[in-house]
Amino acid sequence: MFFLFICFFIRIGRKNQTLQGQKLIEVNWKQKIEELKLEIEQYKIENASSVEKFRIAYLGTKGRLKDSMSLIAQVPSESKKEFGLLINDVKKMAETKWTETKDRYENNGEQKSIDFDLTAPSFQSLSGGHHPISIVRRRIISIFERIGFTVEEGPEIEDDWHNFTALNLPKNHPARDMQDTFFLTPDLEWMLRTHTSNVQIRAMERNELPLRIINPGRVYRNETISARAHCTFHQVEGLYIDEGVSFADLKQVIYFFAKELFGSENIRMRPSYFPFTEPSAEVDVPCFICEQKGCNICKYTGWVEILGCGMVDPAVLKNCNIDSEKYNGFAFGMGIERITMLLYQIDDLRLFWQNDIRFLQQFRSNS
Ligand code: PHE
């Protein structure tokens, strides 16, 4: 009996002890959280490196907050919820302090002054440029504009009359073979224009004389693609119709053009044949690519043909209802690719079509 009595007291004593201990721990964890909170509040962050120190000390994986989480094991279960809420508040407070100070110091440039050299030259922005064919087309146009020619353009899909027949090239004329044609319809009535002379016919048909025009544009011929030829290329043709125009006028215009474009009047005029001009000539310039030593561009002759020209055949004027007794004139036509190759010493015409940036960017400053 006495033994039982003793046991009873011992139990009560233990219970009291646990209650007291519990109270102690409770005070302890609350106090610890309060202390941590105060510490965080008072932590002085004065520069970017102390921002990082703060983060490591409180928010890092081995930081004080992580440490304090382990207190939960000692917190009685009815207080665990309260513990969670309190510790969460402290965590949020630390995070806010960290992000705010981080923004402040990083934006202040303290950090940036380490990472960036503000005096370094800026990145170059890549600006585009004109294609060499466009550059030369513009130059050619501006030369003729200075002596009174105006630009006129026309369709690339053309009918038989404007591309051939009106130009004194009736059906089955052997000279049609000079311009191997992409026909668009089985009756051969429609085609991709083989030259920009179609624009000249359309202009003459308007019958507004005198006429002084240049016609830049894209043309098509069924040529095998090589270093010298392509099935698509660009021309500038010209036409001058007035009263009393002579071959001497044509010659002077060509001399002026050569001087302006190549800087020299050193050209060669050879008699030639075109169905739409009579007399006709071809104009050659010295081959600048090989300096007349001979290459595949000049076919080892030292000269390169750059244009065809002549006095407009009266038959062409008649086809356009122009009085050929009263009016006459001259016409000329040139390929822009060939001239561009000479000006820039380009030895392969295919480069114009390949869109290779290493080739194109060499012309950027010329735009
Ligand atoms: N149309 C001719 C061609 O494309 C060029 C040319 C135009 C020749 C005018 C003489 C006169 O080949």
Boltz pocket constraint, residues with backbone or C-beta under 6 A from the ligand:
constraints:
  - pocket:
      binder: B
      contacts: [[A, 194], [A, 195], [A, 196], [A, 197], [A, 237], [A, 238], [A, 274], [A, 277], [A, 281], [A, 308], [A, 309], [A, 310], [A, 331], [A, 332], [A, 333], [A, 334]]
      max_distance: 6.0
